[in-house]
């Protein structure tokens, strides 16, 4: 894998060994960052279920101010740390060996706020909706925060319509990417949200 654009363009990144990590393909990452190209610079990024950290690393390369990575696999966290050091991004990042829900509680207590969240849990985990609910409950999303969810093409992603406006899924082979935009005040069902303007 490699960084696609930004200050670390073309640099290789390492994925953890084993079958539990499913790295985001270059073409999918390129599509994701095409969707949010004007929202990455200076963003505070949360990369949940980080794996190799490819998405968060790409965001840092493209000018994100900071990134917090989380994974419950020790090898994945070690790979993220190694990639951060190799690319010179360590000072702008934190890596947490933790399940995402425990981390969200700690981030809430620390009053952290994020403007871009990247989620890519194991496909059969049933964690998508639970994670979106936990993000809202934690109170760590800035108003207008973008959430990017990578999920199976065949899966319909449900979201709290009171707080998220959901864009149309974009498919790449068996993978789909959905963009959601968070509203602290809640969205109006009779009015399209920002995610509809892709």
Order of alpha helices (4+ residues) and beta strands (2+ residues): alpha-beta-alpha-beta-alpha-beta-alpha-beta-alpha-beta-beta-beta-beta
